[in-house]
Amino acid sequence: MHAPSEEGRYFAPMKLAVVIPCRNVAKHIGAALRSVQAQAMADLETVVVDDASTDGTLEAIASFVAEHRMAVRVIRMDRPSGACAARNTGMRVSGGDLIQFLDADDALRPGKLKRQLDLANASQADIVAGAYANRFEQQRPEEVVTPLDGAPWQALVRTRLGTTSSNLFRRAAVESAGGWDEMLRSSQDYELMFRMLKQGATVAVDAEVGCDILKRERGSISRTDERENWLRYLELRKAMRDHVRAMGTPEGEAAADAADQYLFMALRVLSAHDRRAARSAHDALMPRGFIPESGKATSAGYVRAYRMFGFRMAELLAALKSDLKGR
């Protein structure tokens, strides 16, 4: 049966597919599949794309499917190609009009898909941005992140537009934007949503926590990896800032100002890994007359040092203060 719109027109009901990219997650894939099955939705399609795992992930999937009698289509990639390539492959082979991209170490909470499907149908939104809870393998309390409502560009630059597993995506809008960028190693979801918004994608917000995001301990990450991740973050946020400022609207100006603050916070993190790269990026990215906002990560004392002496000296003084505290 078709669902009526507010204008009295009728739309065919949307088909929903869950696409799960996975690589070497034998320990976690069962929980992800269990969370999909617990959605208890008829005609829900599940596609798992194994990115050439070597740890028994395929065996874990087969065991779960056999035990729980769950209909799952499994695609095996011949060589490691990355999560974005796996997501694109899963989307291509699925029949979903709306796609839940679920990372294999995350889990949906009961009712998430039905709630967001109803939101997507009611609003015809291209992105349903959902609230989520970060869960940590270390002994830390969960951290809930709620999307900003009513200001998608602000939400984008502030990293408050949901995340991969918490959101629901309209397939046509993802494909129109060119799909997931298979060359990216970080900032993948926000880079995709940036392209989608530039093409006019609309957003609905689901403020109820619908997904648990596992923050795994992956061992020590090399300084080079951290440095490259933050450089990619800076490059993307600069592109966002330049775009919203060029919009020439009050919303765009407000988003651009917010982007400046987030660029600065990223520069401070980069400085801990590569002080010289951070100084160079600061000089290239930050507008003349910029003043950082004080907050949890940037003290009022730091802001005073920045205003008086500039970024380089403020960072040196902050590092010296940190060293003295550690003694």
N, C-alpha and C positions, 0 to 999 in steps of 0.2 A: 504494500500500500504506500502511496506517495504522501509526503509530508507537506502541509500547506505552508506557504510563506505569509508574511504580514500583508502582502499586497493581494493575497488570494490566489496567487499562482501556485503551481505544484512543481516540486523538484523530485527527481528520482532519489531514493535513499542512497546514501553514500556507502560504498564498500570500504572496509577498514582492513589494513594489513599491518602486521608487526614485522619489522625487519631487524634481525639481530646479527650484527657483525661480530665475529669472535676469533680470537687467536690465543692459544695456550691458556684457556680459562676453564680447564676441567673441574677445578675446585668450585667455580662460581656459576657455570652455565645452568645447572639444575635449578638454582634459586630463581634465575631469570625466567626460565621456562615455566616454573611453578607459578610465578606471579602473573604470567600471561594466561595460563589456564584458569587461574582464580578469577579472571575478569568475567568468566561465565557468559560470554557473548556468542550468540549463534552466528555462523558464517564468518567468524574471525579467522583470517588467513595468517599463518605464521611461517616466515621464511628465515632460516638460519644460514648465514654465509660464513663458512669456515675459511679463514685466511691462512691456509697451509699450516695448521697447527701441528706441533710435534710432541705434545704432552698427553695425548689421550682424550682430547676434547671431543673428537668424533665418537669415540666409544662411550663417553659420558652422555652425549646427546642420544645415541641409540638406546642406551640403557634406560634413560628417562622416558623416552617415547614408548618403549616396549612396556615398561612398568605402569605408566599412567595412561596408555592408549590415547596419546595426543597426536593429532594430525599436524605434522611438521614437514615442510619441504626443506631439504638440506642441499646446499650448493657447496661444492668443494673447489676452492681455487688452487691451481697448480703450484703457484709460488706466492710468497708474501707480497701483497700489493697495498696494504694499509687499510685503515678503517673506512676512509672515504670511498675507495674503490669498492669495498665490500658493500657499503650502503647503496651505492649506485647500482651495483649488480642485483642486490636484493629488490630494490625498487623496480628495476627493469622487468624482472621475472614475475613480480607480484601483480595481482589484479586490483590493488587497492586504489581508491580515489583519495583516501586519507591515509597517511603513513605514520605509524609510530616507530621511530628509529630508537631501538633499545640497546644500549651498550650491554655487553654480556655479563658485566659485574655489577649492574644496577638491577633494581627490582621495582615493578609497579605496585602501587597500593590498590587494594580492592576498590572497584568502582571508577578508577581513573579513566579508562577508555570510554565507558558509557557517558560519563559526565562531559568529557571533552568532545565526544562525537555530537552530543546534543548541542553544545556551545557552537561547534563548527556549523552544524545545520541551521541553527537559529540565526547566526550572524553572517554566514557565508564567509567567515574569516579564512585567510590563507595560512595563518599561524595561530594556533592556540598556545599561548605562553603559560606554562604551568609552574606553580610553586613546587619546591623540592627540598629535601633534607639531605645535607651532606653527612655521611656516616664515616667515621675514621677507624682504622684498624688499631690505632693507638687508643689509650684510655682518655678519650676526649668526648664531651657531650656533643650530640648532633647539632648541626647548624642549619637553621631553616632560612631559605632565600625565597622571597616573594616577588613576583614581577611588579614593575611599576605599571599602573593602569592609566590609560588615556593619553599617553605621551610616548609613542613607540620610538621616536628618535632619541629622546632622553633615556629611555629604557635600554636602547641598544648601546649607547656610548657608556652608560653606567654599568654594563654587564648585568642588567636586571630585566632581561627578556627571556627568562627561562634558560634551559640548557637542552642538549640533544635529547636525553631520555625523558625529560619532564614535558616536552612539547609534543604537539600533534601538528603535522604538516600536510597541506593540500598538495597532492602529487603534481598537479598541473602547474602550480606556482613554483615548485622546486625545479621542475623540468624547464619551465620558461626562463628561470634564472641561470640555467646551465648545469644544474645538479651540484653535487658536492665536489669541491676542488681536490682532485686526487693527488696533487703535488704538496698539499699542506700537511704539516706534522703537528700543528697546534692552532688554536683559535678557529677551528674548523666550523663550528656551528654559528659563531657570530659573523664570520666571513660570508657564509651562505645567507644568513638572514639580512646582512647588509645589502647583498645583491638583490634579494627578494624585495626589500623595502624600496630600493631605488627603482624597481619595476612596478611599484604601486601596490605591493602586497599589503593586505589588511590584517589587523591583529585583534584577537580577543584574549582576555586574561582569565585564567582559572586560578583563583587565590587559594584554593584548598590544596594542601600538600598531597601530591599524587605519585611521588616517586622518591625512592631512596637511592642516593648516589654514593657508591662506595669509593672512598679515597684510600687507595691501596698503598701499602709500603712496597716500593719497587726497588729497594736497595739504594745505594748512593747514586745520584744523578751527576754526571760530569759537569764541570763548570761550563764547558763548551755547549752542552745541551741547554742548560739554563740560560746562558747568554743568548743563544739563537732563539729560544722561545720568547724571551722578552723583546728581542729586536723585532720579531714578527708581530708581537703584540703592539709595539710602538708604530710599526708601519701601518697596521690595520687601523688603529685608532687615529692616526694622522689622516688617513684617507677618509674616515668617517667625519672627522672634524672639518676637513676642507669641503666635503660635500654639504654638510648641514649649514655651514657658514655661507656657502654659495647659494643656498636656497633663498636667502634674503628675507626670511620671515622671523617674527619674534620667537616662534618655536625653534627655528634653526639656530638663531643666535644663542638661545638658552642652552641648547644641546651642545653648541660649539664651546661655550664657556665651561660646561661640565666636562667636555672632552679634554680641554686643557688641563683640568685638575687631575683627570685619570692618566693622562700622558705623564704628568709630573710624578704621580705616585709610582708609575711603572719605571720612570727614570731612576727613582730612588732605589727600587729593587735591583735594577740592572747595575747600579753603582756598586752594590755589594758583590757582584760577580766580575765586573769589568769597569773600574772607575773611569778609565780613559774613554771607553766607548760611551759611557753615560754622559760625560762632559761634552763630547762631540755631538751626541744626539740632542742634548739640551740646547746647545747653541743653534742647532739646525731647526729644532721643532718649536721651541717656546717663543711666543710673541713678546715683543719689547714691552716692558712694563708689567709683565705677568707677576702676580703675587700668589703664592700657594695658600690654600686654606689650612688653618690649624685643625688638628683632629687627633684620632688615636695614633696614627702613624707619623704625624708631623706635628711636633710640639710648637707652642707659641715661641719658645726660645729659638727653635730652628728657623721659624719664619722671620724672626728679627735678624738672625745671622744672615739669612738669604737676602733680606732687603738691604742690609748694610754692606755685605761682602760678596754676594753672588753665590751661585750654585757650588762651584769648586770648593770655596772655603767653608761653606755651610756643611758640605759633606765631610770635609776633613775634620771639622770640629765635632760633628756627630759621631764619627768613627773614633775619635780620641775619647769622647765621653763614654762611649760603649766599652772601649778597652779598659778605661779606669774602673768602670763598674764591675767588669769581669775579674778584676784582680782581688 
